[in-house]
């Protein structure tokens, strides 16, 4: 049995962490580390050719808005607000499509459903 009972654990949402935390600390809320998500976003933006730091910062700010959602309903409300802005920053709705289909959204949903 664990010696301590955390209420909140923050990780990069690696699947192994998620499974271990769920088993060892079922009472703990598992949240996503904003730093790790922002780093993943910046890597992806660089890969797709969006290298302008201001645009990257703007996208990271929008993603941070999603990360801070505390419920699934709040996530979707925020998503509805963020998605059009992502489309504007990425052009041709590419960023919105990427984030809708990406691991980032899946990690957020996993974390919020705990």
FENBEL-V946613 format. One record per residue. N is the residue number from 0. RES is the residue in one small letter. PSI is psi in degrees with one decimal (* if undefined). OMEGA is omega in degrees with one decimal (999 if undefined). Layout:
n:N res:RES psi:PSI omega:OMEGA
n:N res:RES psi:PSI omega:OMEGA
//
This chain:
n:0 res:x psi:142.2 omega:-179.3
n:1 res:x psi:149.4 omega:178.6
n:2 res:x psi:-16.6 omega:178.8
n:3 res:x psi:160.3 omega:-176.5
n:4 res:x psi:82.9 omega:-178.0
n:5 res:x psi:147.3 omega:175.5
n:6 res:x psi:-24.8 omega:-176.3
n:7 res:x psi:133.2 omega:176.2
n:8 res:x psi:129.1 omega:-178.7
n:9 res:x psi:125.7 omega:178.0
n:10 res:x psi:-175.8 omega:175.8
n:11 res:x psi:8.3 omega:176.6
n:12 res:x psi:27.1 omega:171.0
n:13 res:x psi:135.6 omega:-175.7
n:14 res:x psi:-40.7 omega:-179.7
n:15 res:x psi:-40.9 omega:176.6
n:16 res:x psi:-46.4 omega:-177.8
n:17 res:x psi:-49.4 omega:-178.9
n:18 res:x psi:-42.6 omega:179.8
n:19 res:x psi:-43.7 omega:-179.0
n:20 res:x psi:-42.6 omega:179.4
n:21 res:x psi:-38.2 omega:-179.9
n:22 res:x psi:-49.7 omega:-173.9
n:23 res:x psi:-32.5 omega:-175.3
n:24 res:x psi:67.8 omega:-175.4
n:25 res:x psi:-22.0 omega:179.8
n:26 res:x psi:-15.0 omega:-175.3
n:27 res:x psi:141.3 omega:172.9
n:28 res:x psi:129.6 omega:-178.4
n:29 res:x psi:115.1 omega:-176.6
n:30 res:x psi:163.5 omega:-178.1
n:31 res:x psi:137.8 omega:176.3
n:32 res:x psi:119.1 omega:-178.1
n:33 res:x psi:-38.4 omega:-179.7
n:34 res:x psi:-47.2 omega:-178.5
n:35 res:x psi:-40.0 omega:178.7
n:36 res:x psi:-45.2 omega:-179.7
n:37 res:x psi:-38.1 omega:177.5
n:38 res:x psi:-41.1 omega:178.4
n:39 res:x psi:-40.0 omega:179.0
n:40 res:x psi:-47.3 omega:-179.5
n:41 res:x psi:-41.6 omega:177.1
n:42 res:x psi:-44.5 omega:-178.9
n:43 res:x psi:-42.5 omega:178.7
n:44 res:x psi:-41.7 omega:177.5
n:45 res:x psi:-40.5 omega:179.8
n:46 res:x psi:-35.1 omega:-177.8
n:47 res:x psi:6.3 omega:173.0
n:48 res:x psi:8.1 omega:176.6
n:49 res:x psi:94.8 omega:-174.2
n:50 res:x psi:-5.6 omega:178.6
n:51 res:x psi:121.3 omega:-174.9
n:52 res:x psi:-36.3 omega:179.9
n:53 res:x psi:-43.5 omega:177.7
n:54 res:x psi:-40.7 omega:177.9
n:55 res:x psi:-44.6 omega:178.7
n:56 res:x psi:-41.5 omega:179.9
n:57 res:x psi:-43.2 omega:178.3
n:58 res:x psi:-44.7 omega:179.1
n:59 res:x psi:-38.4 omega:177.2
n:60 res:x psi:-42.3 omega:178.3
n:61 res:x psi:-42.1 omega:179.7
n:62 res:x psi:-37.8 omega:176.8
n:63 res:x psi:-35.9 omega:175.4
n:64 res:x psi:-41.6 omega:178.2
n:65 res:x psi:-42.3 omega:-178.0
n:66 res:x psi:-33.0 omega:-176.2
n:67 res:x psi:-2.8 omega:177.3
n:68 res:x psi:138.8 omega:-177.3
n:69 res:x psi:-14.8 omega:178.6
n:70 res:x psi:163.8 omega:178.3
n:71 res:x psi:-43.1 omega:178.9
n:72 res:x psi:-41.6 omega:178.6
n:73 res:x psi:-39.4 omega:177.2
n:74 res:x psi:-49.5 omega:-176.7
n:75 res:x psi:-35.4 omega:176.1
n:76 res:x psi:-45.7 omega:178.6
n:77 res:x psi:-39.7 omega:179.4
n:78 res:x psi:-43.2 omega:179.7
n:79 res:x psi:-30.2 omega:178.4
n:80 res:x psi:-38.2 omega:-174.3
n:81 res:x psi:-38.5 omega:-173.4
n:82 res:x psi:-47.3 omega:179.2
n:83 res:x psi:-33.2 omega:179.0
n:84 res:x psi:-38.2 omega:175.3
n:85 res:x psi:-41.1 omega:179.6
n:86 res:x psi:-41.0 omega:179.1
n:87 res:x psi:-42.1 omega:-178.4
n:88 res:x psi:-31.2 omega:-176.2
n:89 res:x psi:-15.1 omega:-178.2
n:90 res:x psi:146.4 omega:176.0
n:91 res:x psi:26.0 omega:179.2
n:92 res:x psi:13.5 omega:-176.7
n:93 res:x psi:-47.9 omega:-178.1
n:94 res:x psi:-41.8 omega:179.4
n:95 res:x psi:-46.4 omega:178.9
n:96 res:x psi:-42.3 omega:179.3
n:97 res:x psi:-49.5 omega:-176.6
n:98 res:x psi:-31.0 omega:176.3
n:99 res:x psi:-32.5 omega:-175.0
n:100 res:x psi:-2.9 omega:-169.5
n:101 res:x psi:169.7 omega:177.4
n:102 res:x psi:-26.2 omega:-178.4
n:103 res:x psi:-48.6 omega:179.3
n:104 res:x psi:-43.0 omega:179.6
n:105 res:x psi:-40.7 omega:179.0
n:106 res:x psi:-39.3 omega:178.3
n:107 res:x psi:-44.4 omega:-179.1
n:108 res:x psi:-42.3 omega:176.9
n:109 res:x psi:-47.5 omega:-177.6
n:110 res:x psi:-40.1 omega:-177.4
n:111 res:x psi:-23.0 omega:-178.5
n:112 res:x psi:-1.8 omega:-179.7
n:113 res:x psi:* omega:999
//
